[in-house]
Amino acid sequence: MPEGYFGQYITIGIFAVVGAALVGLTLQLSRLLRPNVPHPDKLTTYESGIDPIGIGWTQSS
């Protein structure tokens, strides 16, 4: 264990760096392992099968 005023913060810094590295590693790993199936239907707006009527810019209160 490091001693001294700043030496006490080295342990906290190491834990912070290791924690951030683990978060970044899991995010990158999930990005590599996820299925990537692009499809144009995924970019459309979901309207539950009913065509909208009128404009969407109305006050609702």
C-alpha positions in Angstrom: 0.0 0.0 0.0 1.3 3.4 -0.9 1.8 5.8 2.0 1.5 9.6 2.3 -1.2 12.1 1.4 -1.3 11.5 -2.3 -0.5 7.8 -2.0 -3.9 7.2 -0.5 -5.5 8.4 -3.6 -3.5 6.1 -5.9 -5.6 3.1 -4.9 -8.8 5.0 -5.7 -7.4 6.1 -9.0 -6.4 2.6 -9.9 -9.9 1.4 -9.1 -11.4 4.2 -11.2 -9.2 3.4 -14.2 -9.8 -0.3 -14.0 -13.6 0.3 -13.6 -13.7 2.6 -16.6 -11.6 0.1 -18.6 -14.1 -2.7 -17.8 -17.0 -0.6 -18.8 -15.4 0.3 -22.1 -14.4 -3.3 -22.7 -17.9 -4.6 -22.1 -19.4 -2.0 -24.4 -16.9 -2.8 -27.2 -17.4 -6.5 -26.7 -21.2 -6.2 -26.9 -20.8 -4.1 -30.1 -18.7 -6.9 -31.7 -21.0 -9.7 -30.6 -24.4 -8.2 -31.4 -26.2 -9.2 -34.6 -26.2 -6.5 -37.2 -29.1 -6.9 -39.6 -30.0 -3.6 -41.1 -33.4 -3.3 -42.7 -35.3 -0.3 -44.1 -38.4 -1.3 -42.0 -36.4 -0.5 -38.8 -36.2 3.1 -39.8 -39.9 3.7 -40.3 -42.1 5.3 -37.7 -44.3 2.9 -35.6 -47.9 3.8 -36.0 -49.6 0.6 -34.8 -50.9 -0.2 -38.3 -53.3 2.8 -38.4 -52.5 5.7 -40.8 -52.4 9.0 -39.0 -55.1 11.6 -39.8 -54.3 15.3 -39.9 -51.2 17.0 -38.7 -49.3 16.1 -35.6 -48.8 19.7 -34.4 -52.0 20.1 -32.3 -52.3 21.3 -28.7 -53.6 18.5 -26.5 -54.6 20.4 -23.4 
